[in-house]
């Protein structure tokens, strides 16, 4: 499994929405990209220091995108290809099959994109994201 949606921009998948939320999908098809917020249901328990996939040094959890979070919440920006019968067709998915979806929000560049950003320790490491895949860090040891 890729570790960031930027490295899987051609991988297509689907998201199934429960019937009780079908009406909430109204007007979503006008957006090209959406945020998926989900539960890292297979992640290891919270760890204050982790070694990111793209680095070799231990870092503070909140300065990383590690799944071992206190609330185990993940977020991905994906391309919305279409909606039919409560099934969202998406491109750029980096989520394990059957991952519980918590919420969907539209991606709006004018609200969500920032032009001047610092990325701390990741400055010299981000080029690794396109070639790095997930390992055991996404799976609880007891599973």
ChimeraX commands (.cxc) that place a marker at each C-alpha (Angstrom):
marker #1 position 0.00,0.00,0.00 radius 0.5
marker #1 position 1.42,3.42,-0.88 radius 0.5
marker #1 position 1.90,5.81,2.02 radius 0.5
marker #1 position 0.57,9.01,0.49 radius 0.5
marker #1 position -2.01,9.74,-2.19 radius 0.5
marker #1 position 0.59,11.63,-4.22 radius 0.5
marker #1 position 2.32,8.34,-4.98 radius 0.5
marker #1 position -0.87,6.57,-6.13 radius 0.5
marker #1 position -2.56,9.19,-8.25 radius 0.5
marker #1 position -3.63,6.53,-10.80 radius 0.5
marker #1 position -4.90,3.89,-8.35 radius 0.5
marker #1 position -8.68,3.70,-8.48 radius 0.5
marker #1 position -11.00,2.45,-5.79 radius 0.5
marker #1 position -14.47,2.81,-4.36 radius 0.5
marker #1 position -16.06,4.04,-1.17 radius 0.5
marker #1 position -19.40,2.59,-0.15 radius 0.5
marker #1 position -21.72,4.90,1.76 radius 0.5
marker #1 position -24.41,3.55,4.10 radius 0.5
marker #1 position -28.03,4.03,2.96 radius 0.5
marker #1 position -28.76,6.37,5.87 radius 0.5
marker #1 position -26.20,8.86,4.47 radius 0.5
marker #1 position -27.26,8.69,0.81 radius 0.5
marker #1 position -29.01,12.06,0.84 radius 0.5
marker #1 position -25.85,13.68,2.23 radius 0.5
marker #1 position -24.10,12.87,-1.08 radius 0.5
marker #1 position -26.28,15.41,-2.89 radius 0.5
marker #1 position -24.16,18.03,-4.74 radius 0.5
marker #1 position -20.86,16.26,-3.97 radius 0.5
marker #1 position -20.50,15.22,-7.62 radius 0.5
marker #1 position -19.71,18.84,-8.53 radius 0.5
marker #1 position -16.32,18.56,-6.80 radius 0.5
marker #1 position -13.27,17.05,-8.49 radius 0.5
marker #1 position -11.49,16.19,-5.21 radius 0.5
marker #1 position -12.60,15.27,-1.71 radius 0.5
marker #1 position -11.09,14.68,1.70 radius 0.5
marker #1 position -11.65,11.23,3.17 radius 0.5
marker #1 position -11.36,11.07,6.95 radius 0.5
marker #1 position -11.09,7.55,8.26 radius 0.5
marker #1 position -10.19,5.40,11.23 radius 0.5
marker #1 position -6.80,3.64,11.16 radius 0.5
marker #1 position -8.49,0.49,12.45 radius 0.5
marker #1 position -5.38,-1.67,12.00 radius 0.5
marker #1 position -2.80,0.80,13.30 radius 0.5
marker #1 position -0.57,0.14,16.26 radius 0.5
marker #1 position -1.45,1.99,19.49 radius 0.5
marker #1 position -0.35,5.59,20.05 radius 0.5
marker #1 position 3.38,6.14,20.20 radius 0.5
marker #1 position 4.77,9.61,21.08 radius 0.5
marker #1 position 7.92,9.06,18.99 radius 0.5
marker #1 position 7.87,7.30,15.61 radius 0.5
marker #1 position 10.19,6.77,12.65 radius 0.5
marker #1 position 8.46,8.11,9.52 radius 0.5
marker #1 position 8.52,6.08,6.30 radius 0.5
marker #1 position 10.56,8.77,4.56 radius 0.5
marker #1 position 13.13,9.25,7.32 radius 0.5
marker #1 position 15.44,7.27,9.58 radius 0.5
marker #1 position 15.19,9.44,12.70 radius 0.5
marker #1 position 12.58,9.17,15.43 radius 0.5
marker #1 position 10.24,12.17,15.35 radius 0.5
marker #1 position 7.43,13.48,17.50 radius 0.5
marker #1 position 4.19,11.87,16.35 radius 0.5
marker #1 position 2.46,15.18,15.66 radius 0.5
marker #1 position 5.27,16.13,13.27 radius 0.5
marker #1 position 4.55,13.02,11.17 radius 0.5
marker #1 position 1.73,11.28,9.34 radius 0.5
marker #1 position 2.18,8.00,11.20 radius 0.5
marker #1 position -1.02,5.99,11.78 radius 0.5
marker #1 position -0.10,5.35,15.46 radius 0.5
marker #1 position -2.14,8.34,16.67 radius 0.5
marker #1 position -4.06,8.92,19.91 radius 0.5
marker #1 position -7.35,8.98,17.98 radius 0.5
marker #1 position -6.17,6.91,14.96 radius 0.5
marker #1 position -7.69,9.31,12.41 radius 0.5
marker #1 position -6.33,9.45,8.86 radius 0.5
marker #1 position -7.00,11.88,6.03 radius 0.5
marker #1 position -6.50,11.61,2.28 radius 0.5
marker #1 position -7.26,13.93,-0.62 radius 0.5
marker #1 position -8.58,11.87,-3.54 radius 0.5
marker #1 position -10.06,12.60,-6.96 radius 0.5
marker #1 position -13.80,11.99,-7.17 radius 0.5
marker #1 position -14.56,10.27,-10.49 radius 0.5
marker #1 position -18.27,9.72,-9.97 radius 0.5
marker #1 position -21.12,8.67,-7.69 radius 0.5
marker #1 position -23.63,5.90,-8.43 radius 0.5
marker #1 position -25.90,4.08,-5.98 radius 0.5
marker #1 position -24.03,5.25,-2.87 radius 0.5
marker #1 position -20.69,4.16,-4.36 radius 0.5
marker #1 position -18.05,6.83,-4.82 radius 0.5
marker #1 position -15.51,6.04,-7.53 radius 0.5
marker #1 position -12.21,7.64,-6.64 radius 0.5
marker #1 position -8.64,7.89,-7.87 radius 0.5
marker #1 position -5.52,8.24,-5.74 radius 0.5
marker #1 position -6.62,6.02,-2.87 radius 0.5
marker #1 position -4.08,5.04,-0.19 radius 0.5
marker #1 position -6.39,3.36,2.31 radius 0.5
marker #1 position -6.51,-0.33,3.27 radius 0.5
marker #1 position -9.63,-2.21,2.10 radius 0.5
marker #1 position -12.54,-2.09,4.59 radius 0.5
marker #1 position -11.11,0.91,6.47 radius 0.5
marker #1 position -13.99,2.61,8.35 radius 0.5
marker #1 position -14.84,5.99,6.82 radius 0.5
marker #1 position -15.61,8.75,9.34 radius 0.5
marker #1 position -16.43,11.68,7.07 radius 0.5
marker #1 position -16.17,13.19,3.61 radius 0.5
marker #1 position -15.48,16.85,2.90 radius 0.5
marker #1 position -15.08,18.68,-0.40 radius 0.5
marker #1 position -11.59,19.86,-1.30 radius 0.5
marker #1 position -11.71,23.57,-2.16 radius 0.5
marker #1 position -8.30,24.93,-3.25 radius 0.5
marker #1 position -9.15,28.48,-2.22 radius 0.5
marker #1 position -9.78,27.24,1.32 radius 0.5
marker #1 position -7.38,24.31,1.57 radius 0.5
marker #1 position -4.26,25.11,-0.45 radius 0.5
marker #1 position -1.48,27.22,1.07 radius 0.5
marker #1 position 1.18,28.79,-1.11 radius 0.5
marker #1 position 3.87,29.52,1.50 radius 0.5
marker #1 position 4.59,26.54,3.69 radius 0.5
marker #1 position 7.47,25.22,5.77 radius 0.5
marker #1 position 7.71,21.45,6.05 radius 0.5
marker #1 position 10.34,21.10,8.75 radius 0.5
marker #1 position 12.37,17.88,8.86 radius 0.5
marker #1 position 10.56,16.60,5.72 radius 0.5
marker #1 position 12.16,19.21,3.44 radius 0.5
marker #1 position 14.91,16.86,2.26 radius 0.5
marker #1 position 12.81,13.68,2.55 radius 0.5
marker #1 position 9.55,14.22,0.62 radius 0.5
marker #1 position 11.01,12.84,-2.62 radius 0.5
marker #1 position 10.87,9.35,-0.99 radius 0.5
marker #1 position 7.06,9.42,-0.84 radius 0.5
marker #1 position 6.62,8.38,-4.48 radius 0.5
marker #1 position 8.56,5.16,-4.03 radius 0.5
marker #1 position 7.77,4.07,-0.47 radius 0.5
marker #1 position 5.09,1.53,0.40 radius 0.5
marker #1 position 3.55,0.66,3.73 radius 0.5
marker #1 position 5.06,-1.98,5.96 radius 0.5
marker #1 position 4.10,-3.47,9.33 radius 0.5
marker #1 position 3.41,-0.02,10.85 radius 0.5
marker #1 position -0.20,-0.15,9.68 radius 0.5
marker #1 position -0.98,-3.45,11.38 radius 0.5
marker #1 position -1.56,-4.13,15.03 radius 0.5
marker #1 position 0.70,-6.89,16.28 radius 0.5
marker #1 position -2.16,-8.79,17.86 radius 0.5
marker #1 position -3.95,-9.22,14.50 radius 0.5
marker link #1:1,2 radius 0.2
marker link #1:2,3 radius 0.2
marker link #1:3,4 radius 0.2
marker link #1:4,5 radius 0.2
marker link #1:5,6 radius 0.2
marker link #1:6,7 radius 0.2
marker link #1:7,8 radius 0.2
marker link #1:8,9 radius 0.2
marker link #1:9,10 radius 0.2
marker link #1:10,11 radius 0.2
marker link #1:11,12 radius 0.2
marker link #1:12,13 radius 0.2
marker link #1:13,14 radius 0.2
marker link #1:14,15 radius 0.2
marker link #1:15,16 radius 0.2
marker link #1:16,17 radius 0.2
marker link #1:17,18 radius 0.2
marker link #1:18,19 radius 0.2
marker link #1:19,20 radius 0.2
marker link #1:20,21 radius 0.2
marker link #1:21,22 radius 0.2
marker link #1:22,23 radius 0.2
marker link #1:23,24 radius 0.2
marker link #1:24,25 radius 0.2
marker link #1:25,26 radius 0.2
marker link #1:26,27 radius 0.2
marker link #1:27,28 radius 0.2
marker link #1:28,29 radius 0.2
marker link #1:29,30 radius 0.2
marker link #1:30,31 radius 0.2
marker link #1:31,32 radius 0.2
marker link #1:32,33 radius 0.2
marker link #1:33,34 radius 0.2
marker link #1:34,35 radius 0.2
marker link #1:35,36 radius 0.2
marker link #1:36,37 radius 0.2
marker link #1:37,38 radius 0.2
marker link #1:38,39 radius 0.2
marker link #1:39,40 radius 0.2
marker link #1:40,41 radius 0.2
marker link #1:41,42 radius 0.2
marker link #1:42,43 radius 0.2
marker link #1:43,44 radius 0.2
marker link #1:44,45 radius 0.2
marker link #1:45,46 radius 0.2
marker link #1:46,47 radius 0.2
marker link #1:47,48 radius 0.2
marker link #1:48,49 radius 0.2
marker link #1:49,50 radius 0.2
marker link #1:50,51 radius 0.2
marker link #1:51,52 radius 0.2
marker link #1:52,53 radius 0.2
marker link #1:53,54 radius 0.2
marker link #1:54,55 radius 0.2
marker link #1:55,56 radius 0.2
marker link #1:56,57 radius 0.2
marker link #1:57,58 radius 0.2
marker link #1:58,59 radius 0.2
marker link #1:59,60 radius 0.2
marker link #1:60,61 radius 0.2
marker link #1:61,62 radius 0.2
marker link #1:62,63 radius 0.2
marker link #1:63,64 radius 0.2
marker link #1:64,65 radius 0.2
marker link #1:65,66 radius 0.2
marker link #1:66,67 radius 0.2
marker link #1:67,68 radius 0.2
marker link #1:68,69 radius 0.2
marker link #1:69,70 radius 0.2
marker link #1:70,71 radius 0.2
marker link #1:71,72 radius 0.2
marker link #1:72,73 radius 0.2
marker link #1:73,74 radius 0.2
marker link #1:74,75 radius 0.2
marker link #1:75,76 radius 0.2
marker link #1:76,77 radius 0.2
marker link #1:77,78 radius 0.2
marker link #1:78,79 radius 0.2
marker link #1:79,80 radius 0.2
marker link #1:80,81 radius 0.2
marker link #1:81,82 radius 0.2
marker link #1:82,83 radius 0.2
marker link #1:83,84 radius 0.2
marker link #1:84,85 radius 0.2
marker link #1:85,86 radius 0.2
marker link #1:86,87 radius 0.2
marker link #1:87,88 radius 0.2
marker link #1:88,89 radius 0.2
marker link #1:89,90 radius 0.2
marker link #1:90,91 radius 0.2
marker link #1:91,92 radius 0.2
marker link #1:92,93 radius 0.2
marker link #1:93,94 radius 0.2
marker link #1:94,95 radius 0.2
marker link #1:95,96 radius 0.2
marker link #1:96,97 radius 0.2
marker link #1:97,98 radius 0.2
marker link #1:98,99 radius 0.2
marker link #1:99,100 radius 0.2
marker link #1:100,101 radius 0.2
marker link #1:101,102 radius 0.2
marker link #1:102,103 radius 0.2
marker link #1:103,104 radius 0.2
marker link #1:104,105 radius 0.2
marker link #1:105,106 radius 0.2
marker link #1:106,107 radius 0.2
marker link #1:107,108 radius 0.2
marker link #1:108,109 radius 0.2
marker link #1:109,110 radius 0.2
marker link #1:110,111 radius 0.2
marker link #1:111,112 radius 0.2
marker link #1:112,113 radius 0.2
marker link #1:113,114 radius 0.2
marker link #1:114,115 radius 0.2
marker link #1:115,116 radius 0.2
marker link #1:116,117 radius 0.2
marker link #1:117,118 radius 0.2
marker link #1:118,119 radius 0.2
marker link #1:119,120 radius 0.2
marker link #1:120,121 radius 0.2
marker link #1:121,122 radius 0.2
marker link #1:122,123 radius 0.2
marker link #1:123,124 radius 0.2
marker link #1:124,125 radius 0.2
marker link #1:125,126 radius 0.2
marker link #1:126,127 radius 0.2
marker link #1:127,128 radius 0.2
marker link #1:128,129 radius 0.2
marker link #1:129,130 radius 0.2
marker link #1:130,131 radius 0.2
marker link #1:131,132 radius 0.2
marker link #1:132,133 radius 0.2
marker link #1:133,134 radius 0.2
marker link #1:134,135 radius 0.2
marker link #1:135,136 radius 0.2
marker link #1:136,137 radius 0.2
marker link #1:137,138 radius 0.2
marker link #1:138,139 radius 0.2
marker link #1:139,140 radius 0.2
marker link #1:140,141 radius 0.2
marker link #1:141,142 radius 0.2
marker link #1:142,143 radius 0.2
view
